[in-house]
Amino acid sequence: MERLIAAGRSRWKIENQGFNEQKNNRYNIEHANSQNYTAMKNHYLLVQITDIIRQLFEKGSSILKALKKTAKEKSSNLLESFRTRILTDEDFTHLSKPIQVRFT
């Protein structure tokens, strides 16, 4: 029973820290669009997607770490690639293959 309680508390801690970080420090979830339920829901989903991409980007592969660029430079490069890169059939082939992401 104590293991179950400890596991629940650790999960609760992780979730609360993540949501608290998003709400108060990173993304200011209490945004003006919170007056409209649909807008609030869309904003929150975009925040979640952004946070996932940011975490993968910050803690990602050794290739990104080897670039020796600042986080701002990496973010700018990523944004530019989203804006300008056109996905090819080869990209979709690579995307269909399963991958594994590890955080070390």
MOPAC internal coordinates of N, CA, C and O (Angstrom, degrees):
PM7 1SCF
backbone

  N    0.0000 0     0.00 0     0.00 0    0    0    0
  C    1.4512 1     0.00 0     0.00 0    1    0    0
  C    1.5367 1   111.01 1     0.00 0    2    1    0
  O    1.2310 1   121.11 1   140.21 1    3    2    1
  N    1.3240 1   115.47 1   -39.79 1    3    2    1
  C    1.4676 1   119.22 1  -179.19 1    5    3    2
  C    1.5240 1   111.75 1   -65.92 1    6    5    3
  O    1.2310 1   120.40 1   145.23 1    7    6    5
  N    1.3618 1   116.84 1   -34.77 1    7    6    5
  C    1.4686 1   120.24 1   176.14 1    9    7    6
  C    1.5178 1   111.18 1   -63.26 1   10    9    7
  O    1.2310 1   120.88 1   139.47 1   11   10    9
  N    1.3168 1   115.93 1   -40.53 1   11   10    9
  C    1.4628 1   121.24 1   179.23 1   13   11   10
  C    1.5250 1   110.37 1   -64.01 1   14   13   11
  O    1.2310 1   120.74 1   136.46 1   15   14   13
  N    1.3160 1   116.19 1   -43.54 1   15   14   13
  C    1.4694 1   120.44 1   178.88 1   17   15   14
  C    1.5223 1   110.11 1   -64.15 1   18   17   15
  O    1.2310 1   120.20 1   136.79 1   19   18   17
  N    1.3337 1   117.22 1   -43.21 1   19   18   17
  C    1.4708 1   120.86 1   179.41 1   21   19   18
  C    1.5173 1   111.08 1   -62.95 1   22   21   19
  O    1.2310 1   120.45 1   138.31 1   23   22   21
  N    1.3420 1   116.74 1   -41.69 1   23   22   21
  C    1.4665 1   120.25 1   178.64 1   25   23   22
  C    1.5172 1   110.65 1   -63.59 1   26   25   23
  O    1.2310 1   120.14 1   136.39 1   27   26   25
  N    1.3225 1   117.33 1   -43.61 1   27   26   25
  C    1.4671 1   121.26 1   177.94 1   29   27   26
  C    1.5130 1   112.15 1   -61.34 1   30   29   27
  O    1.2310 1   120.63 1   137.37 1   31   30   29
  N    1.3231 1   116.40 1   -42.63 1   31   30   29
  C    1.4699 1   119.97 1   179.15 1   33   31   30
  C    1.5207 1   111.95 1   -65.76 1   34   33   31
  O    1.2310 1   120.31 1   140.32 1   35   34   33
  N    1.3356 1   117.01 1   -39.68 1   35   34   33
  C    1.4665 1   118.58 1  -179.94 1   37   35   34
  C    1.5211 1   110.49 1   -67.01 1   38   37   35
  O    1.2310 1   120.37 1   140.93 1   39   38   37
  N    1.3358 1   116.90 1   -39.07 1   39   38   37
  C    1.4677 1   119.54 1   177.50 1   41   39   38
  C    1.5227 1   110.10 1   -65.67 1   42   41   39
  O    1.2310 1   120.73 1   136.53 1   43   42   41
  N    1.3200 1   116.22 1   -43.47 1   43   42   41
  C    1.4656 1   120.94 1   178.79 1   45   43   42
  C    1.5270 1   109.88 1   -59.23 1   46   45   43
  O    1.2310 1   120.39 1   137.43 1   47   46   45
  N    1.3313 1   116.85 1   -42.57 1   47   46   45
  C    1.4673 1   121.25 1   179.98 1   49   47   46
  C    1.5251 1   110.84 1   -62.37 1   50   49   47
  O    1.2310 1   120.30 1   134.37 1   51   50   49
  N    1.3293 1   117.03 1   -45.63 1   51   50   49
  C    1.4683 1   121.21 1   179.89 1   53   51   50
  C    1.5234 1   110.37 1   -60.96 1   54   53   51
  O    1.2310 1   120.62 1   131.85 1   55   54   53
  N    1.3361 1   116.42 1   -48.15 1   55   54   53
  C    1.4619 1   120.05 1  -178.71 1   57   55   54
  C    1.5183 1   111.14 1   -63.45 1   58   57   55
  O    1.2310 1   120.29 1   134.66 1   59   58   57
  N    1.3190 1   117.06 1   -45.34 1   59   58   57
  C    1.4646 1   119.57 1  -179.16 1   61   59   58
  C    1.5152 1   112.22 1   -64.39 1   62   61   59
  O    1.2310 1   120.27 1   138.60 1   63   62   61
  N    1.3324 1   117.10 1   -41.40 1   63   62   61
  C    1.4579 1   119.66 1   178.43 1   65   63   62
  C    1.5194 1   110.76 1   -63.36 1   66   65   63
  O    1.2310 1   120.49 1   136.84 1   67   66   65
  N    1.3337 1   116.66 1   -43.16 1   67   66   65
  C    1.4610 1   120.19 1   179.56 1   69   67   66
  C    1.5148 1   112.53 1   -63.63 1   70   69   67
  O    1.2310 1   120.63 1   131.68 1   71   70   69
  N    1.3390 1   116.39 1   -48.32 1   71   70   69
  C    1.4643 1   119.59 1  -179.82 1   73   71   70
  C    1.5276 1   111.36 1   -66.81 1   74   73   71
  O    1.2310 1   120.48 1   141.16 1   75   74   73
  N    1.3289 1   116.69 1   -38.84 1   75   74   73
  C    1.4568 1   120.02 1   179.00 1   77   75   74
  C    1.5243 1   110.54 1   -64.22 1   78   77   75
  O    1.2310 1   120.81 1   138.15 1   79   78   77
  N    1.3227 1   116.06 1   -41.85 1   79   78   77
  C    1.4686 1   120.55 1   177.81 1   81   79   78
  C    1.5331 1   110.65 1   -61.54 1   82   81   79
  O    1.2310 1   120.70 1   135.49 1   83   82   81
  N    1.3325 1   116.27 1   -44.51 1   83   82   81
  C    1.4650 1   120.25 1   178.90 1   85   83   82
  C    1.5274 1   110.55 1   -63.96 1   86   85   83
  O    1.2310 1   120.46 1   134.57 1   87   86   85
  N    1.2983 1   116.72 1   -45.43 1   87   86   85
  C    1.4613 1   121.08 1  -173.71 1   89   87   86
  C    1.5282 1   112.13 1   -69.24 1   90   89   87
  O    1.2310 1   120.55 1   133.72 1   91   90   89
  N    1.3125 1   116.55 1   -46.28 1   91   90   89
  C    1.4657 1   119.60 1  -169.45 1   93   91   90
  C    1.5199 1   114.99 1  -100.28 1   94   93   91
  O    1.2310 1   119.62 1   152.03 1   95   94   93
  N    1.3133 1   118.34 1   -27.97 1   95   94   93
  C    1.4569 1   118.83 1  -172.04 1   97   95   94
  C    1.5192 1   114.83 1  -111.28 1   98   97   95
  O    1.2310 1   120.24 1   137.79 1   99   98   97
  N    1.3334 1   117.16 1   -42.21 1   99   98   97
  C    1.4596 1   118.93 1  -171.33 1  101   99   98
  C    1.5131 1   114.27 1   -95.65 1  102  101   99
  O    1.2310 1   120.62 1   125.04 1  103  102  101
  N    1.3246 1   116.41 1   -54.96 1  103  102  101
  C    1.4547 1   118.90 1  -164.29 1  105  103  102
  C    1.5313 1   114.67 1  -115.50 1  106  105  103
  O    1.2310 1   119.67 1   177.12 1  107  106  105
  N    1.3160 1   118.23 1    -2.88 1  107  106  105
  C    1.4661 1   121.48 1   179.30 1  109  107  106
  C    1.5308 1   111.40 1    47.22 1  110  109  107
  O    1.2310 1   120.96 1  -117.80 1  111  110  109
  N    1.3273 1   115.78 1    62.20 1  111  110  109
  C    1.4618 1   121.35 1  -175.32 1  113  111  110
  C    1.5263 1   112.24 1   -57.46 1  114  113  111
  O    1.2310 1   119.68 1   151.47 1  115  114  113
  N    1.3285 1   118.21 1   -28.53 1  115  114  113
  C    1.4552 1   119.83 1   177.73 1  117  115  114
  C    1.5210 1   108.80 1   -75.77 1  118  117  115
  O    1.2310 1   121.18 1  -107.48 1  119  118  117
  N    1.3029 1   115.34 1    72.52 1  119  118  117
  C    1.4542 1   124.10 1  -174.22 1  121  119  118
  C    1.5216 1   109.59 1   -93.97 1  122  121  119
  O    1.2310 1   120.37 1   -20.45 1  123  122  121
  N    1.3060 1   116.90 1   159.55 1  123  122  121
  C    1.4639 1   121.19 1  -178.73 1  125  123  122
  C    1.5247 1   112.85 1   -58.72 1  126  125  123
  O    1.2310 1   119.90 1   152.15 1  127  126  125
  N    1.3341 1   117.80 1   -27.85 1  127  126  125
  C    1.4554 1   118.63 1  -178.87 1  129  127  126
  C    1.5284 1   112.75 1   -73.15 1  130  129  127
  O    1.2310 1   119.59 1  -179.49 1  131  130  129
  N    1.3257 1   118.39 1     0.51 1  131  130  129
  C    1.4564 1   121.99 1   179.46 1  133  131  130
  C    1.5252 1   113.04 1   -68.34 1  134  133  131
  O    1.2310 1   119.38 1   174.88 1  135  134  133
  N    1.3119 1   118.79 1    -5.12 1  135  134  133
  C    1.4576 1   121.87 1   176.46 1  137  135  134
  C    1.5273 1   110.63 1   -72.00 1  138  137  135
  O    1.2310 1   120.18 1   153.61 1  139  138  137
  N    1.3223 1   117.26 1   -26.39 1  139  138  137
  C    1.4569 1   122.99 1  -177.68 1  141  139  138
  C    1.5305 1   108.32 1  -109.57 1  142  141  139
  O    1.2310 1   120.06 1   -57.49 1  143  142  141
  N    1.3330 1   117.49 1   122.51 1  143  142  141
  C    1.4577 1   121.40 1  -173.83 1  145  143  142
  C    1.5330 1   112.00 1   -58.90 1  146  145  143
  O    1.2310 1   119.69 1   133.51 1  147  146  145
  N    1.3088 1   118.19 1   -46.49 1  147  146  145
  C    1.4639 1   121.19 1  -179.04 1  149  147  146
  C    1.5166 1   110.82 1   -63.63 1  150  149  147
  O    1.2310 1   120.35 1   136.10 1  151  150  149
  N    1.3119 1   116.94 1   -43.90 1  151  150  149
  C    1.4633 1   120.55 1   178.46 1  153  151  150
  C    1.5245 1   110.46 1   -63.18 1  154  153  151
  O    1.2310 1   120.61 1   139.13 1  155  154  153
  N    1.3307 1   116.43 1   -40.87 1  155  154  153
  C    1.4629 1   121.01 1   179.44 1  157  155  154
  C    1.5292 1   110.14 1   -62.77 1  158  157  155
  O    1.2310 1   120.47 1   134.97 1  159  158  157
  N    1.3286 1   116.71 1   -45.03 1  159  158  157
  C    1.4580 1   121.08 1  -179.64 1  161  159  158
  C    1.5317 1   110.72 1   -63.50 1  162  161  159
  O    1.2310 1   120.19 1   135.61 1  163  162  161
  N    1.3304 1   117.25 1   -44.39 1  163  162  161
  C    1.4647 1   120.76 1   178.31 1  165  163  162
  C    1.5212 1   111.33 1   -62.25 1  166  165  163
  O    1.2310 1   120.97 1   136.34 1  167  166  165
  N    1.3243 1   115.75 1   -43.66 1  167  166  165
  C    1.4674 1   120.43 1   178.97 1  169  167  166
  C    1.5185 1   110.22 1   -60.74 1  170  169  167
  O    1.2310 1   120.25 1   135.12 1  171  170  169
  N    1.3248 1   117.14 1   -44.88 1  171  170  169
  C    1.4549 1   121.01 1  -178.29 1  173  171  170
  C    1.5312 1   111.33 1   -64.36 1  174  173  171
  O    1.2310 1   120.06 1   137.59 1  175  174  173
  N    1.3306 1   117.49 1   -42.41 1  175  174  173
  C    1.4656 1   120.41 1   178.31 1  177  175  174
  C    1.5290 1   111.15 1   -63.43 1  178  177  175
  O    1.2310 1   120.22 1   140.49 1  179  178  177
  N    1.3189 1   117.18 1   -39.51 1  179  178  177
  C    1.4691 1   120.12 1   176.45 1  181  179  178
  C    1.5249 1   111.26 1   -64.66 1  182  181  179
  O    1.2310 1   120.74 1   142.04 1  183  182  181
  N    1.3354 1   116.19 1   -37.96 1  183  182  181
  C    1.4632 1   120.24 1   177.04 1  185  183  182
  C    1.5216 1   109.84 1   -62.29 1  186  185  183
  O    1.2310 1   119.93 1   137.15 1  187  186  185
  N    1.3417 1   117.74 1   -42.85 1  187  186  185
  C    1.4594 1   121.08 1   179.61 1  189  187  186
  C    1.5298 1   110.86 1   -63.03 1  190  189  187
  O    1.2310 1   120.34 1   135.08 1  191  190  189
  N    1.3177 1   116.95 1   -44.92 1  191  190  189
  C    1.4639 1   121.11 1   178.59 1  193  191  190
  C    1.5272 1   110.18 1   -61.83 1  194  193  191
  O    1.2310 1   120.96 1   135.22 1  195  194  193
  N    1.3298 1   115.77 1   -44.78 1  195  194  193
  C    1.4590 1   121.05 1   178.91 1  197  195  194
  C    1.5211 1   111.14 1   -59.84 1  198  197  195
  O    1.2310 1   120.80 1   136.27 1  199  198  197
  N    1.3258 1   116.07 1   -43.73 1  199  198  197
  C    1.4535 1   120.18 1  -178.01 1  201  199  198
  C    1.5268 1   111.14 1   -65.28 1  202  201  199
  O    1.2310 1   120.25 1   139.76 1  203  202  201
  N    1.3288 1   117.12 1   -40.24 1  203  202  201
  C    1.4670 1   120.27 1   177.30 1  205  203  202
  C    1.5209 1   110.39 1   -62.09 1  206  205  203
  O    1.2310 1   120.35 1   132.31 1  207  206  205
  N    1.3247 1   116.94 1   -47.69 1  207  206  205
  C    1.4674 1   120.63 1   180.00 1  209  207  206
  C    1.5208 1   110.51 1   -62.30 1  210  209  207
  O    1.2310 1   120.47 1   137.26 1  211  210  209
  N    1.3346 1   116.70 1   -42.74 1  211  210  209
  C    1.4591 1   120.57 1   179.79 1  213  211  210
  C    1.5253 1   111.24 1   -61.56 1  214  213  211
  O    1.2310 1   120.36 1   134.88 1  215  214  213
  N    1.3359 1   116.91 1   -45.12 1  215  214  213
  C    1.4625 1   119.59 1   180.00 1  217  215  214
  C    1.5279 1   111.48 1   -64.28 1  218  217  215
  O    1.2310 1   120.37 1   136.85 1  219  218  217
  N    1.3194 1   116.89 1   -43.15 1  219  218  217
  C    1.4635 1   119.74 1   177.50 1  221  219  218
  C    1.5187 1   110.79 1   -62.44 1  222  221  219
  O    1.2310 1   121.07 1   140.05 1  223  222  221
  N    1.3191 1   115.57 1   -39.95 1  223  222  221
  C    1.4605 1   121.03 1  -178.46 1  225  223  222
  C    1.5309 1   110.80 1   -67.94 1  226  225  223
  O    1.2310 1   120.63 1   134.57 1  227  226  225
  N    1.3458 1   116.40 1   -45.43 1  227  226  225
  C    1.4665 1   119.99 1  -177.93 1  229  227  226
  C    1.5185 1   112.44 1   -69.86 1  230  229  227
  O    1.2310 1   120.30 1   140.56 1  231  230  229
  N    1.3206 1   117.03 1   -39.44 1  231  230  229
  C    1.4595 1   120.34 1  -173.74 1  233  231  230
  C    1.5162 1   112.12 1  -104.66 1  234  233  231
  O    1.2310 1   121.44 1  -167.57 1  235  234  233
  N    1.3148 1   114.85 1    12.43 1  235  234  233
  C    1.4530 1   121.18 1  -170.27 1  237  235  234
  C    1.5012 1   116.06 1   -71.39 1  238  237  235
  O    1.2310 1   121.90 1    27.21 1  239  238  237
  N    1.2789 1   113.97 1  -152.79 1  239  238  237
  C    1.4570 1   122.57 1  -167.80 1  241  239  238
  C    1.5205 1   113.65 1   -65.65 1  242  241  239
  O    1.2310 1   122.40 1   -15.29 1  243  242  241
  N    1.3116 1   113.00 1   164.71 1  243  242  241
  C    1.4652 1   119.91 1   178.28 1  245  243  242
  C    1.5247 1   111.18 1   -65.95 1  246  245  243
  O    1.2310 1   120.35 1   156.41 1  247  246  245
  N    1.3301 1   116.93 1   -23.59 1  247  246  245
  C    1.4698 1   120.07 1   177.94 1  249  247  246
  C    1.5282 1   109.61 1   -62.19 1  250  249  247
  O    1.2310 1   120.83 1   134.27 1  251  250  249
  N    1.3350 1   116.01 1   -45.73 1  251  250  249
  C    1.4648 1   119.22 1   179.29 1  253  251  250
  C    1.5239 1   111.27 1   -64.66 1  254  253  251
  O    1.2310 1   120.62 1   140.91 1  255  254  253
  N    1.3327 1   116.43 1   -39.09 1  255  254  253
  C    1.4624 1   119.98 1   179.37 1  257  255  254
  C    1.5309 1   110.98 1   -66.36 1  258  257  255
  O    1.2310 1   120.82 1   145.88 1  259  258  257
  N    1.3303 1   116.04 1   -34.12 1  259  258  257
  C    1.4604 1   120.57 1  -178.17 1  261  259  258
  C    1.5256 1   112.50 1   -72.33 1  262  261  259
  O    1.2310 1   119.82 1   164.40 1  263  262  261
  N    1.3261 1   117.96 1   -15.60 1  263  262  261
  C    1.4648 1   120.43 1  -179.56 1  265  263  262
  C    1.5191 1   112.65 1   -67.23 1  266  265  263
  O    1.2310 1   120.49 1   156.32 1  267  266  265
  N    1.3208 1   116.66 1   -23.68 1  267  266  265
  C    1.4651 1   123.27 1   178.84 1  269  267  266
  C    1.5233 1   111.83 1    52.44 1  270  269  267
  O    1.2310 1   121.52 1  -133.69 1  271  270  269
  N    1.3265 1   114.70 1    46.31 1  271  270  269
  C    1.4569 1   121.15 1   174.35 1  273  271  270
  C    1.5167 1   108.13 1  -111.45 1  274  273  271
  O    1.2310 1   120.94 1   -19.49 1  275  274  273
  N    1.3099 1   115.81 1   160.51 1  275  274  273
  C    1.4588 1   119.23 1   176.49 1  277  275  274
  C    1.5259 1   108.92 1   -71.80 1  278  277  275
  O    1.2310 1   120.81 1   -18.21 1  279  278  277
  N    1.3179 1   116.05 1   161.79 1  279  278  277
  C    1.4652 1   120.69 1   178.16 1  281  279  278
  C    1.5222 1   110.42 1   -59.39 1  282  281  279
  O    1.2310 1   120.55 1   143.86 1  283  282  281
  N    1.3241 1   116.55 1   -36.14 1  283  282  281
  C    1.4649 1   120.06 1   179.81 1  285  283  282
  C    1.5322 1   110.94 1   -66.14 1  286  285  283
  O    1.2310 1   120.40 1   138.32 1  287  286  285
  N    1.3388 1   116.85 1   -41.68 1  287  286  285
  C    1.4660 1   120.16 1   178.15 1  289  287  286
  C    1.5270 1   111.24 1   -64.40 1  290  289  287
  O    1.2310 1   120.73 1   137.07 1  291  290  289
  N    1.3364 1   116.21 1   -42.93 1  291  290  289
  C    1.4636 1   119.98 1   178.07 1  293  291  290
  C    1.5239 1   110.85 1   -62.22 1  294  293  291
  O    1.2310 1   120.81 1   136.28 1  295  294  293
  N    1.3263 1   116.05 1   -43.72 1  295  294  293
  C    1.4684 1   120.35 1   179.85 1  297  295  294
  C    1.5208 1   111.14 1   -63.10 1  298  297  295
  O    1.2310 1   120.55 1   137.74 1  299  298  297
  N    1.3201 1   116.55 1   -42.26 1  299  298  297
  C    1.4674 1   120.50 1   178.64 1  301  299  298
  C    1.5230 1   110.65 1   -62.93 1  302  301  299
  O    1.2310 1   120.50 1   138.11 1  303  302  301
  N    1.3310 1   116.66 1   -41.89 1  303  302  301
  C    1.4671 1   120.49 1   178.24 1  305  303  302
  C    1.5271 1   111.02 1   -64.03 1  306  305  303
  O    1.2310 1   120.39 1   138.35 1  307  306  305
  N    1.3276 1   116.85 1   -41.65 1  307  306  305
  C    1.4593 1   120.77 1   179.14 1  309  307  306
  C    1.5216 1   110.97 1   -63.60 1  310  309  307
  O    1.2310 1   120.45 1   134.37 1  311  310  309
  N    1.3246 1   116.75 1   -45.63 1  311  310  309
  C    1.4617 1   121.06 1   178.52 1  313  311  310
  C    1.5242 1   110.56 1   -60.13 1  314  313  311
  O    1.2310 1   120.47 1   135.86 1  315  314  313
  N    1.3086 1   116.71 1   -44.14 1  315  314  313
  C    1.4647 1   120.66 1   179.91 1  317  315  314
  C    1.5227 1   111.12 1   -62.46 1  318  317  315
  O    1.2310 1   120.41 1   141.40 1  319  318  317
  N    1.3383 1   116.83 1   -38.60 1  319  318  317
  C    1.4706 1   118.96 1   178.71 1  321  319  318
  C    1.5172 1   111.19 1   -67.54 1  322  321  319
  O    1.2310 1   119.66 1   143.78 1  323  322  321
  N    1.3348 1   118.26 1   -36.22 1  323  322  321
  C    1.4694 1   121.08 1   175.44 1  325  323  322
  C    1.5264 1   110.90 1   -62.93 1  326  325  323
  O    1.2310 1   121.06 1   142.55 1  327  326  325
  N    1.3164 1   115.58 1   -37.45 1  327  326  325
  C    1.4611 1   120.19 1  -176.73 1  329  327  326
  C    1.5253 1   112.94 1   -75.83 1  330  329  327
  O    1.2310 1   119.87 1   146.86 1  331  330  329
  N    1.3442 1   117.86 1   -33.14 1  331  330  329
  C    1.4584 1   119.36 1  -167.66 1  333  331  330
  C    1.5283 1   115.44 1  -115.92 1  334  333  331
  O    1.2310 1   119.63 1   158.76 1  335  334  333
  N    1.3068 1   118.31 1   -21.24 1  335  334  333
  C    1.4662 1   119.72 1  -173.99 1  337  335  334
  C    1.5183 1   111.14 1   -79.26 1  338  337  335
  O    1.2310 1   120.69 1   -44.92 1  339  338  337
  N    1.3062 1   116.28 1   135.08 1  339  338  337
  C    1.4597 1   122.49 1   176.55 1  341  339  338
  C    1.5209 1   107.57 1  -103.10 1  342  341  339
  O    1.2310 1   120.41 1   -52.81 1  343  342  341
  N    1.3402 1   116.82 1   127.19 1  343  342  341
  C    1.4511 1   120.81 1  -179.43 1  345  343  342
  C    1.5248 1   110.59 1   -74.00 1  346  345  343
  O    1.2310 1   121.11 1   -44.91 1  347  346  345
  N    1.3141 1   115.48 1   135.09 1  347  346  345
  C    1.4691 1   121.83 1   179.91 1  349  347  346
  C    1.5337 1   109.44 1  -102.59 1  350  349  347
  O    1.2310 1   120.73 1    -7.61 1  351  350  349
  N    1.3239 1   116.20 1   172.39 1  351  350  349
  C    1.4681 1   120.44 1   175.39 1  353  351  350
  C    1.5267 1   110.81 1   -60.45 1  354  353  351
  O    1.2310 1   120.72 1   143.83 1  355  354  353
  N    1.3156 1   116.23 1   -36.17 1  355  354  353
  C    1.4701 1   120.48 1   178.08 1  357  355  354
  C    1.5322 1   110.80 1   -62.91 1  358  357  355
  O    1.2310 1   120.08 1   139.91 1  359  358  357
  N    1.3396 1   117.46 1   -40.09 1  359  358  357
  C    1.4637 1   121.05 1   177.23 1  361  359  358
  C    1.5291 1   110.76 1   -60.30 1  362  361  359
  O    1.2310 1   120.70 1   135.86 1  363  362  361
  N    1.3337 1   116.26 1   -44.14 1  363  362  361
  C    1.4610 1   119.85 1   179.98 1  365  363  362
  C    1.5219 1   111.58 1   -65.53 1  366  365  363
  O    1.2310 1   120.17 1   147.16 1  367  366  365
  N    1.3290 1   117.28 1   -32.84 1  367  366  365
  C    1.4664 1   121.11 1   176.06 1  369  367  366
  C    1.5185 1   109.80 1   -64.21 1  370  369  367
  O    1.2310 1   120.52 1   136.04 1  371  370  369
  N    1.3308 1   116.61 1   -43.96 1  371  370  369
  C    1.4692 1   120.88 1   178.19 1  373  371  370
  C    1.5235 1   110.95 1   -65.58 1  374  373  371
  O    1.2310 1   120.32 1   142.12 1  375  374  373
  N    1.3077 1   117.00 1   -37.88 1  375  374  373
  C    1.4676 1   120.65 1  -178.65 1  377  375  374
  C    1.5219 1   112.28 1   -68.40 1  378  377  375
  O    1.2310 1   119.94 1   154.64 1  379  378  377
  N    1.3154 1   117.71 1   -25.36 1  379  378  377
  C    1.4650 1   120.67 1  -178.33 1  381  379  378
  C    1.5299 1   112.30 1   -78.53 1  382  381  379
  O    1.2310 1   120.16 1   165.27 1  383  382  381
  N    1.3389 1   117.31 1   -14.73 1  383  382  381
  C    1.4602 1   120.64 1   179.43 1  385  383  382
  C    1.5251 1   109.59 1   -81.77 1  386  385  383
  O    1.2310 1   119.87 1   -40.67 1  387  386  385
  N    1.3378 1   117.85 1   139.33 1  387  386  385
  C    1.4660 1   120.01 1   179.02 1  389  387  386
  C    1.5279 1   110.86 1   -66.37 1  390  389  387
  O    1.2310 1   120.98 1   -34.55 1  391  390  389
  N    1.3152 1   115.74 1   145.45 1  391  390  389
  C    1.4664 1   120.86 1   177.31 1  393  391  390
  C    1.5228 1   108.80 1  -129.23 1  394  393  391
  O    1.2310 1   121.22 1   -13.27 1  395  394  393
  N    1.2996 1   115.28 1   166.73 1  395  394  393
  C    1.4532 1   121.05 1   176.58 1  397  395  394
  C    1.5232 1   107.42 1  -131.85 1  398  397  395
  O    1.2310 1   120.61 1   -49.38 1  399  398  397
  N    1.3191 1   116.45 1   130.62 1  399  398  397
  C    1.4541 1   122.13 1   179.59 1  401  399  398
  C    1.5212 1   107.75 1  -109.79 1  402  401  399
  O    1.2310 1   120.44 1   -51.09 1  403  402  401
  N    1.3233 1   116.76 1   128.91 1  403  402  401
  C    1.4682 1   121.36 1   178.70 1  405  403  402
  C    1.5202 1   109.17 1  -122.75 1  406  405  403
  O    1.2310 1   121.28 1   -42.54 1  407  406  405
  N    1.3057 1   115.16 1   137.46 1  407  406  405
  C    1.4515 1   121.61 1   175.87 1  409  407  406
  C    1.5212 1   108.06 1  -106.90 1  410  409  407
  O    1.2310 1   120.94 1   -58.77 1  411  410  409
  N    1.3221 1   115.81 1   121.23 1  411  410  409
  C    1.4610 1   119.32 1  -179.41 1  413  411  410
  C    1.4990 1   110.59 1  -118.07 1  414  413  411
  O    1.2310 1   120.10 1   180.00 1  415  414  413

